Amino acid sequence: MKFLRSVVDEMKNVTWPTKAQLRKDTLVVIETSLIFAAMFFVMDTVIKSVFGWILK
């Protein structure tokens, strides 16, 4: 029981993000994911084209 009581006490000390901060952080994660996805797509396409040209 001491463990559960200490967990409850710690959860009271947690600073939860506001809705605005949560929305902002979520958008940053989505934008970063899209940027990396586009970057990997371009790199994959270029590498595939180069190898296709070399092996042709």
N, CA, C and O atoms as a Tripos MOL2 file, in Angstrom:
@<TRIPOS>MOLECULE
protein
  224   223    56     0     0
PROTEIN
NO_CHARGES

@<TRIPOS>ATOM
      1 N           0.8150   -1.1990    0.0000 N.3       1 MET1
      2 CA          0.0000    0.0000    0.0000 C.3       1 MET1
      3 C           0.8620    1.2680    0.0000 C.2       1 MET1
      4 O           0.4710    2.3030   -0.5400 O.2       1 MET1
      5 N           2.0290    1.1620    0.6110 N.am      2 LYS2
      6 CA          2.8960    2.3390    0.6500 C.3       2 LYS2
      7 C           3.2950    2.7540   -0.7630 C.2       2 LYS2
      8 O           3.3700    3.9440   -1.0710 O.2       2 LYS2
      9 N           3.5470    1.7680   -1.6150 N.am      3 PHE3
     10 CA          3.9200    2.0660   -2.9960 C.3       3 PHE3
     11 C           2.7940    2.8110   -3.7110 C.2       3 PHE3
     12 O           3.0340    3.8240   -4.3670 O.2       3 PHE3
     13 N           1.5610    2.3040   -3.5820 N.am      4 LEU4
     14 CA          0.4250    2.9490   -4.2520 C.3       4 LEU4
     15 C           0.2030    4.3560   -3.7240 C.2       4 LEU4
     16 O          -0.1360    5.2580   -4.4910 O.2       4 LEU4
     17 N           0.3870    4.5530   -2.4430 N.am      5 ARG5
     18 CA          0.2240    5.8860   -1.8540 C.3       5 ARG5
     19 C           1.2880    6.8330   -2.4090 C.2       5 ARG5
     20 O           0.9970    7.9960   -2.6910 O.2       5 ARG5
     21 N           2.5120    6.3430   -2.5670 N.am      6 SER6
     22 CA          3.5690    7.2010   -3.1080 C.3       6 SER6
     23 C           3.3270    7.5000   -4.5930 C.2       6 SER6
     24 O           3.6770    8.5750   -5.0800 O.2       6 SER6
     25 N           2.7230    6.5390   -5.3080 N.am      7 VAL7
     26 CA          2.3780    6.7960   -6.7130 C.3       7 VAL7
     27 C           1.3350    7.9020   -6.7950 C.2       7 VAL7
     28 O           1.4540    8.8060   -7.6220 O.2       7 VAL7
     29 N           0.3330    7.8390   -5.9600 N.am      8 VAL8
     30 CA         -0.7160    8.8690   -5.9540 C.3       8 VAL8
     31 C          -0.1110   10.2210   -5.6060 C.2       8 VAL8
     32 O          -0.4600   11.2300   -6.2200 O.2       8 VAL8
     33 N           0.7850   10.2560   -4.6340 N.am      9 ASP9
     34 CA          1.4310   11.5190   -4.2600 C.3       9 ASP9
     35 C           2.2680   12.0810   -5.4110 C.2       9 ASP9
     36 O           2.2650   13.2890   -5.6470 O.2       9 ASP9
     37 N           2.9770   11.2200   -6.1180 N.am     10 GLU10
     38 CA          3.7730   11.6720   -7.2560 C.3      10 GLU10
     39 C           2.8870   12.1900   -8.3820 C.2      10 GLU10
     40 O           3.2170   13.1930   -9.0140 O.2      10 GLU10
     41 N           1.7760   11.5240   -8.6370 N.am     11 MET11
     42 CA          0.8730   11.9630   -9.7060 C.3      11 MET11
     43 C           0.2860   13.3400   -9.4100 C.2      11 MET11
     44 O          -0.0620   14.0750  -10.3340 O.2      11 MET11
     45 N           0.1720   13.6910   -8.1480 N.am     12 LYS12
     46 CA         -0.3160   15.0340   -7.7840 C.3      12 LYS12
     47 C           0.7180   16.0990   -8.1360 C.2      12 LYS12
     48 O           0.3680   17.2590   -8.3500 O.2      12 LYS12
     49 N           1.9950   15.7070   -8.1960 N.am     13 ASN13
     50 CA          3.0670   16.6570   -8.5070 C.3      13 ASN13
     51 C           3.3110   16.8080  -10.0040 C.2      13 ASN13
     52 O           4.0900   17.6690  -10.4140 O.2      13 ASN13
     53 N           2.6670   15.9990  -10.8180 N.am     14 VAL14
     54 CA          2.8700   16.0470  -12.2570 C.3      14 VAL14
     55 C           2.2430   17.3140  -12.8180 C.2      14 VAL14
     56 O           1.1190   17.6710  -12.4650 O.2      14 VAL14
     57 N           2.9740   17.9860  -13.6890 N.am     15 THR15
     58 CA          2.4480   19.1600  -14.3750 C.3      15 THR15
     59 C           1.9380   18.7100  -15.7340 C.2      15 THR15
     60 O           2.7240   18.3680  -16.6170 O.2      15 THR15
     61 N           0.6370   18.7100  -15.8990 N.am     16 TRP16
     62 CA          0.0290   18.2530  -17.1370 C.3      16 TRP16
     63 C          -0.0070   19.4070  -18.1300 C.2      16 TRP16
     64 O          -0.2220   20.5520  -17.7330 O.2      16 TRP16
     65 N           0.2010   19.1240  -19.4250 N.am     17 PRO17
     66 CA          0.1880   20.1990  -20.4230 C.3      17 PRO17
     67 C          -1.2210   20.7450  -20.6240 C.2      17 PRO17
     68 O          -2.2180   20.0510  -20.4290 O.2      17 PRO17
     69 N          -1.2640   22.0090  -21.0200 N.am     18 THR18
     70 CA         -2.5550   22.6020  -21.3470 C.3      18 THR18
     71 C          -3.0070   22.0760  -22.7080 C.2      18 THR18
     72 O          -2.2260   21.4610  -23.4330 O.2      18 THR18
     73 N          -4.2690   22.3220  -23.0470 N.am     19 LYS19
     74 CA         -4.7680   21.8770  -24.3550 C.3      19 LYS19
     75 C          -3.9940   22.5370  -25.4840 C.2      19 LYS19
     76 O          -3.7000   21.8980  -26.4940 O.2      19 LYS19
     77 N          -3.6650   23.8000  -25.3220 N.am     20 ALA20
     78 CA         -2.9220   24.5230  -26.3640 C.3      20 ALA20
     79 C          -1.5220   23.9220  -26.5310 C.2      20 ALA20
     80 O          -1.0670   23.7180  -27.6560 O.2      20 ALA20
     81 N          -0.8510   23.6430  -25.4350 N.am     21 GLN21
     82 CA          0.4930   23.0610  -25.5070 C.3      21 GLN21
     83 C           0.4470   21.6620  -26.0990 C.2      21 GLN21
     84 O           1.3110   21.2920  -26.8930 O.2      21 GLN21
     85 N          -0.5520   20.8880  -25.7180 N.am     22 LEU22
     86 CA         -0.7050   19.5420  -26.2550 C.3      22 LEU22
     87 C          -0.9460   19.5820  -27.7610 C.2      22 LEU22
     88 O          -0.3690   18.7890  -28.5060 O.2      22 LEU22
     89 N          -1.7960   20.5030  -28.2100 N.am     23 ARG23
     90 CA         -2.0770   20.6600  -29.6400 C.3      23 ARG23
     91 C          -0.8130   21.0610  -30.3890 C.2      23 ARG23
     92 O          -0.5250   20.5290  -31.4620 O.2      23 ARG23
     93 N          -0.0600   22.0020  -29.8230 N.am     24 LYS24
     94 CA          1.1750   22.4650  -30.4590 C.3      24 LYS24
     95 C           2.1880   21.3270  -30.5660 C.2      24 LYS24
     96 O           2.7870   21.1300  -31.6230 O.2      24 LYS24
     97 N           2.3800   20.5850  -29.4910 N.am     25 ASP25
     98 CA          3.3460   19.4800  -29.4990 C.3      25 ASP25
     99 C           2.9190   18.3810  -30.4630 C.2      25 ASP25
    100 O           3.7610   17.7820  -31.1310 O.2      25 ASP25
    101 N           1.6220   18.1110  -30.5410 N.am     26 THR26
    102 CA          1.1220   17.1030  -31.4670 C.3      26 THR26
    103 C           1.3870   17.5150  -32.9090 C.2      26 THR26
    104 O           1.7930   16.6890  -33.7260 O.2      26 THR26
    105 N           1.1600   18.7790  -33.2240 N.am     27 LEU27
    106 CA          1.4240   19.2710  -34.5800 C.3      27 LEU27
    107 C           2.9130   19.1810  -34.9250 C.2      27 LEU27
    108 O           3.2700   18.8670  -36.0610 O.2      27 LEU27
    109 N           3.7720   19.4530  -33.9590 N.am     28 VAL28
    110 CA          5.2120   19.3470  -34.1980 C.3      28 VAL28
    111 C           5.5820   17.9050  -34.5270 C.2      28 VAL28
    112 O           6.3740   17.6630  -35.4380 O.2      28 VAL28
    113 N           5.0240   16.9580  -33.8020 N.am     29 VAL29
    114 CA          5.3090   15.5420  -34.0510 C.3      29 VAL29
    115 C           4.8050   15.1290  -35.4320 C.2      29 VAL29
    116 O           5.5050   14.4260  -36.1600 O.2      29 VAL29
    117 N           3.6020   15.5580  -35.7960 N.am     30 ILE30
    118 CA          3.0410   15.2080  -37.1090 C.3      30 ILE30
    119 C           3.8660   15.8310  -38.2300 C.2      30 ILE30
    120 O           4.1780   15.1630  -39.2160 O.2      30 ILE30
    121 N           4.2190   17.1010  -38.0840 N.am     31 GLU31
    122 CA          5.0200   17.7720  -39.1080 C.3      31 GLU31
    123 C           6.3850   17.1140  -39.2590 C.2      31 GLU31
    124 O           6.8490   16.9050  -40.3800 O.2      31 GLU31
    125 N           7.0260   16.7890  -38.1570 N.am     32 THR32
    126 CA          8.3290   16.1360  -38.2110 C.3      32 THR32
    127 C           8.2240   14.7750  -38.8840 C.2      32 THR32
    128 O           9.0860   14.4070  -39.6820 O.2      32 THR32
    129 N           7.1770   14.0310  -38.5660 N.am     33 SER33
    130 CA          6.9800   12.7130  -39.1860 C.3      33 SER33
    131 C           6.7850   12.8480  -40.6910 C.2      33 SER33
    132 O           7.3320   12.0530  -41.4560 O.2      33 SER33
    133 N           6.0200   13.8350  -41.1240 N.am     34 LEU34
    134 CA          5.7980   14.0410  -42.5520 C.3      34 LEU34
    135 C           7.0780   14.4580  -43.2700 C.2      34 LEU34
    136 O           7.3410   14.0150  -44.3880 O.2      34 LEU34
    137 N           7.8660   15.3060  -42.6300 N.am     35 ILE35
    138 CA          9.1270   15.7390  -43.2270 C.3      35 ILE35
    139 C          10.0670   14.5510  -43.4010 C.2      35 ILE35
    140 O          10.6730   14.3890  -44.4600 O.2      35 ILE35
    141 N          10.1930   13.7180  -42.3630 N.am     36 PHE36
    142 CA         11.0630   12.5510  -42.4630 C.3      36 PHE36
    143 C          10.5470   11.5530  -43.4850 C.2      36 PHE36
    144 O          11.3360   10.9510  -44.2130 O.2      36 PHE36
    145 N           9.2280   11.3690  -43.5510 N.am     37 ALA37
    146 CA          8.6590   10.4530  -44.5410 C.3      37 ALA37
    147 C           8.9760   10.9380  -45.9530 C.2      37 ALA37
    148 O           9.3560   10.1400  -46.8090 O.2      37 ALA37
    149 N           8.8240   12.2300  -46.2010 N.am     38 ALA38
    150 CA          9.1340   12.7820  -47.5220 C.3      38 ALA38
    151 C          10.6230   12.6490  -47.8340 C.2      38 ALA38
    152 O          11.0030   12.3220  -48.9580 O.2      38 ALA38
    153 N          11.4610   12.9040  -46.8280 N.am     39 MET39
    154 CA         12.8950   12.8090  -47.0280 C.3      39 MET39
    155 C          13.3010   11.3720  -47.3620 C.2      39 MET39
    156 O          14.1040   11.1550  -48.2700 O.2      39 MET39
    157 N          12.7600   10.3990  -46.6460 N.am     40 PHE40
    158 CA         13.0830    8.9960  -46.9280 C.3      40 PHE40
    159 C          12.5520    8.5660  -48.2930 C.2      40 PHE40
    160 O          13.1990    7.7820  -48.9870 O.2      40 PHE40
    161 N          11.3870    9.0680  -48.6820 N.am     41 PHE41
    162 CA         10.8380    8.7420  -49.9920 C.3      41 PHE41
    163 C          11.7610    9.2530  -51.0950 C.2      41 PHE41
    164 O          12.0620    8.5290  -52.0450 O.2      41 PHE41
    165 N          12.2100   10.5040  -50.9670 N.am     42 VAL42
    166 CA         13.0930   11.0910  -51.9730 C.3      42 VAL42
    167 C          14.4210   10.3430  -52.0180 C.2      42 VAL42
    168 O          14.9150   10.0190  -53.0980 O.2      42 VAL42
    169 N          14.9980   10.0670  -50.8540 N.am     43 MET43
    170 CA         16.2730    9.3470  -50.8230 C.3      43 MET43
    171 C          16.1310    7.9570  -51.4220 C.2      43 MET43
    172 O          17.0080    7.5180  -52.1650 O.2      43 MET43
    173 N          15.0580    7.2630  -51.1190 N.am     44 ASP44
    174 CA         14.8350    5.9170  -51.6480 C.3      44 ASP44
    175 C          14.6740    5.9560  -53.1620 C.2      44 ASP44
    176 O          15.2200    5.1090  -53.8690 O.2      44 ASP44
    177 N          13.9260    6.9350  -53.6610 N.am     45 THR45
    178 CA         13.7160    7.0570  -55.0960 C.3      45 THR45
    179 C          15.0290    7.3590  -55.8140 C.2      45 THR45
    180 O          15.3100    6.7790  -56.8630 O.2      45 THR45
    181 N          15.8300    8.2560  -55.2590 N.am     46 VAL46
    182 CA         17.1140    8.6020  -55.8770 C.3      46 VAL46
    183 C          18.0460    7.3980  -55.8760 C.2      46 VAL46
    184 O          18.6660    7.0930  -56.8940 O.2      46 VAL46
    185 N          18.1490    6.7140  -54.7420 N.am     47 ILE47
    186 CA         19.0420    5.5450  -54.6620 C.3      47 ILE47
    187 C          18.5930    4.4540  -55.6230 C.2      47 ILE47
    188 O          19.4180    3.8250  -56.2850 O.2      47 ILE47
    189 N          17.2820    4.2300  -55.7000 N.am     48 LYS48
    190 CA         16.7670    3.2140  -56.6210 C.3      48 LYS48
    191 C          17.0670    3.6030  -58.0630 C.2      48 LYS48
    192 O          17.4280    2.7420  -58.8650 O.2      48 LYS48
    193 N          16.9280    4.8650  -58.4090 N.am     49 SER49
    194 CA         17.2160    5.3170  -59.7750 C.3      49 SER49
    195 C          18.6970    5.1810  -60.1000 C.2      49 SER49
    196 O          19.0560    4.7570  -61.1990 O.2      49 SER49
    197 N          19.5550    5.5370  -59.1550 N.am     50 VAL50
    198 CA         20.9950    5.4480  -59.3760 C.3      50 VAL50
    199 C          21.4020    3.9820  -59.5750 C.2      50 VAL50
    200 O          22.1520    3.6730  -60.5010 O.2      50 VAL50
    201 N          20.9210    3.0890  -58.7260 N.am     51 PHE51
    202 CA         21.2600    1.6800  -58.8840 C.3      51 PHE51
    203 C          20.6800    1.1140  -60.1730 C.2      51 PHE51
    204 O          21.3100    0.2840  -60.8270 O.2      51 PHE51
    205 N          19.4930    1.5530  -60.5350 N.am     52 GLY52
    206 CA         18.9160    1.1070  -61.8050 C.3      52 GLY52
    207 C          19.7380    1.5770  -62.9870 C.2      52 GLY52
    208 O          19.9260    0.8280  -63.9460 O.2      52 GLY52
    209 N          20.2250    2.7930  -62.9360 N.am     53 TRP53
    210 CA         21.0630    3.3460  -63.9980 C.3      53 TRP53
    211 C          22.4040    2.6020  -64.0750 C.2      53 TRP53
    212 O          22.8900    2.2900  -65.1620 O.2      53 TRP53
    213 N          23.0000    2.3210  -62.8910 N.am     54 ILE54
    214 CA         24.2870    1.6360  -62.8650 C.3      54 ILE54
    215 C          24.1560    0.1980  -63.3650 C.2      54 ILE54
    216 O          25.0030   -0.2600  -64.1320 O.2      54 ILE54
    217 N          23.1390   -0.5050  -62.9580 N.am     55 LEU55
    218 CA         22.9850   -1.9180  -63.2950 C.3      55 LEU55
    219 C          22.3700   -2.1430  -64.6830 C.2      55 LEU55
    220 O          22.2760   -3.2810  -65.1410 O.2      55 LEU55
    221 N          21.9580   -1.0770  -65.3410 N.am     56 LYS56
    222 CA         21.3280   -1.1930  -66.6360 C.3      56 LYS56
    223 C          22.2510   -1.5400  -67.7190 C.2      56 LYS56
    224 O          21.8320   -1.6670  -68.8700 O.2      56 LYS56
@<TRIPOS>BOND
     1     1     2 1
     2     2     3 1
     3     3     4 2
     4     3     5 am
     5     5     6 1
     6     6     7 1
     7     7     8 2
     8     7     9 am
     9     9    10 1
    10    10    11 1
    11    11    12 2
    12    11    13 am
    13    13    14 1
    14    14    15 1
    15    15    16 2
    16    15    17 am
    17    17    18 1
    18    18    19 1
    19    19    20 2
    20    19    21 am
    21    21    22 1
    22    22    23 1
    23    23    24 2
    24    23    25 am
    25    25    26 1
    26    26    27 1
    27    27    28 2
    28    27    29 am
    29    29    30 1
    30    30    31 1
    31    31    32 2
    32    31    33 am
    33    33    34 1
    34    34    35 1
    35    35    36 2
    36    35    37 am
    37    37    38 1
    38    38    39 1
    39    39    40 2
    40    39    41 am
    41    41    42 1
    42    42    43 1
    43    43    44 2
    44    43    45 am
    45    45    46 1
    46    46    47 1
    47    47    48 2
    48    47    49 am
    49    49    50 1
    50    50    51 1
    51    51    52 2
    52    51    53 am
    53    53    54 1
    54    54    55 1
    55    55    56 2
    56    55    57 am
    57    57    58 1
    58    58    59 1
    59    59    60 2
    60    59    61 am
    61    61    62 1
    62    62    63 1
    63    63    64 2
    64    63    65 am
    65    65    66 1
    66    66    67 1
    67    67    68 2
    68    67    69 am
    69    69    70 1
    70    70    71 1
    71    71    72 2
    72    71    73 am
    73    73    74 1
    74    74    75 1
    75    75    76 2
    76    75    77 am
    77    77    78 1
    78    78    79 1
    79    79    80 2
    80    79    81 am
    81    81    82 1
    82    82    83 1
    83    83    84 2
    84    83    85 am
    85    85    86 1
    86    86    87 1
    87    87    88 2
    88    87    89 am
    89    89    90 1
    90    90    91 1
    91    91    92 2
    92    91    93 am
    93    93    94 1
    94    94    95 1
    95    95    96 2
    96    95    97 am
    97    97    98 1
    98    98    99 1
    99    99   100 2
   100    99   101 am
   101   101   102 1
   102   102   103 1
   103   103   104 2
   104   103   105 am
   105   105   106 1
   106   106   107 1
   107   107   108 2
   108   107   109 am
   109   109   110 1
   110   110   111 1
   111   111   112 2
   112   111   113 am
   113   113   114 1
   114   114   115 1
   115   115   116 2
   116   115   117 am
   117   117   118 1
   118   118   119 1
   119   119   120 2
   120   119   121 am
   121   121   122 1
   122   122   123 1
   123   123   124 2
   124   123   125 am
   125   125   126 1
   126   126   127 1
   127   127   128 2
   128   127   129 am
   129   129   130 1
   130   130   131 1
   131   131   132 2
   132   131   133 am
   133   133   134 1
   134   134   135 1
   135   135   136 2
   136   135   137 am
   137   137   138 1
   138   138   139 1
   139   139   140 2
   140   139   141 am
   141   141   142 1
   142   142   143 1
   143   143   144 2
   144   143   145 am
   145   145   146 1
   146   146   147 1
   147   147   148 2
   148   147   149 am
   149   149   150 1
   150   150   151 1
   151   151   152 2
   152   151   153 am
   153   153   154 1
   154   154   155 1
   155   155   156 2
   156   155   157 am
   157   157   158 1
   158   158   159 1
   159   159   160 2
   160   159   161 am
   161   161   162 1
   162   162   163 1
   163   163   164 2
   164   163   165 am
   165   165   166 1
   166   166   167 1
   167   167   168 2
   168   167   169 am
   169   169   170 1
   170   170   171 1
   171   171   172 2
   172   171   173 am
   173   173   174 1
   174   174   175 1
   175   175   176 2
   176   175   177 am
   177   177   178 1
   178   178   179 1
   179   179   180 2
   180   179   181 am
   181   181   182 1
   182   182   183 1
   183   183   184 2
   184   183   185 am
   185   185   186 1
   186   186   187 1
   187   187   188 2
   188   187   189 am
   189   189   190 1
   190   190   191 1
   191   191   192 2
   192   191   193 am
   193   193   194 1
   194   194   195 1
   195   195   196 2
   196   195   197 am
   197   197   198 1
   198   198   199 1
   199   199   200 2
   200   199   201 am
   201   201   202 1
   202   202   203 1
   203   203   204 2
   204   203   205 am
   205   205   206 1
   206   206   207 1
   207   207   208 2
   208   207   209 am
   209   209   210 1
   210   210   211 1
   211   211   212 2
   212   211   213 am
   213   213   214 1
   214   214   215 1
   215   215   216 2
   216   215   217 am
   217   217   218 1
   218   218   219 1
   219   219   220 2
   220   219   221 am
   221   221   222 1
   222   222   223 1
   223   223   224 2
@<TRIPOS>SUBSTRUCTURE
     1 MET1         2 RESIDUE 1 A MET
     2 LYS2         6 RESIDUE 1 A LYS
     3 PHE3        10 RESIDUE 1 A PHE
     4 LEU4        14 RESIDUE 1 A LEU
     5 ARG5        18 RESIDUE 1 A ARG
     6 SER6        22 RESIDUE 1 A SER
     7 VAL7        26 RESIDUE 1 A VAL
     8 VAL8        30 RESIDUE 1 A VAL
     9 ASP9        34 RESIDUE 1 A ASP
    10 GLU10       38 RESIDUE 1 A GLU
    11 MET11       42 RESIDUE 1 A MET
    12 LYS12       46 RESIDUE 1 A LYS
    13 ASN13       50 RESIDUE 1 A ASN
    14 VAL14       54 RESIDUE 1 A VAL
    15 THR15       58 RESIDUE 1 A THR
    16 TRP16       62 RESIDUE 1 A TRP
    17 PRO17       66 RESIDUE 1 A PRO
    18 THR18       70 RESIDUE 1 A THR
    19 LYS19       74 RESIDUE 1 A LYS
    20 ALA20       78 RESIDUE 1 A ALA
    21 GLN21       82 RESIDUE 1 A GLN
    22 LEU22       86 RESIDUE 1 A LEU
    23 ARG23       90 RESIDUE 1 A ARG
    24 LYS24       94 RESIDUE 1 A LYS
    25 ASP25       98 RESIDUE 1 A ASP
    26 THR26      102 RESIDUE 1 A THR
    27 LEU27      106 RESIDUE 1 A LEU
    28 VAL28      110 RESIDUE 1 A VAL
    29 VAL29      114 RESIDUE 1 A VAL
    30 ILE30      118 RESIDUE 1 A ILE
    31 GLU31      122 RESIDUE 1 A GLU
    32 THR32      126 RESIDUE 1 A THR
    33 SER33      130 RESIDUE 1 A SER
    34 LEU34      134 RESIDUE 1 A LEU
    35 ILE35      138 RESIDUE 1 A ILE
    36 PHE36      142 RESIDUE 1 A PHE
    37 ALA37      146 RESIDUE 1 A ALA
    38 ALA38      150 RESIDUE 1 A ALA
    39 MET39      154 RESIDUE 1 A MET
    40 PHE40      158 RESIDUE 1 A PHE
    41 PHE41      162 RESIDUE 1 A PHE
    42 VAL42      166 RESIDUE 1 A VAL
    43 MET43      170 RESIDUE 1 A MET
    44 ASP44      174 RESIDUE 1 A ASP
    45 THR45      178 RESIDUE 1 A THR
    46 VAL46      182 RESIDUE 1 A VAL
    47 ILE47      186 RESIDUE 1 A ILE
    48 LYS48      190 RESIDUE 1 A LYS
    49 SER49      194 RESIDUE 1 A SER
    50 VAL50      198 RESIDUE 1 A VAL
    51 PHE51      202 RESIDUE 1 A PHE
    52 GLY52      206 RESIDUE 1 A GLY
    53 TRP53      210 RESIDUE 1 A TRP
    54 ILE54      214 RESIDUE 1 A ILE
    55 LEU55      218 RESIDUE 1 A LEU
    56 LYS56      222 RESIDUE 1 A LYS
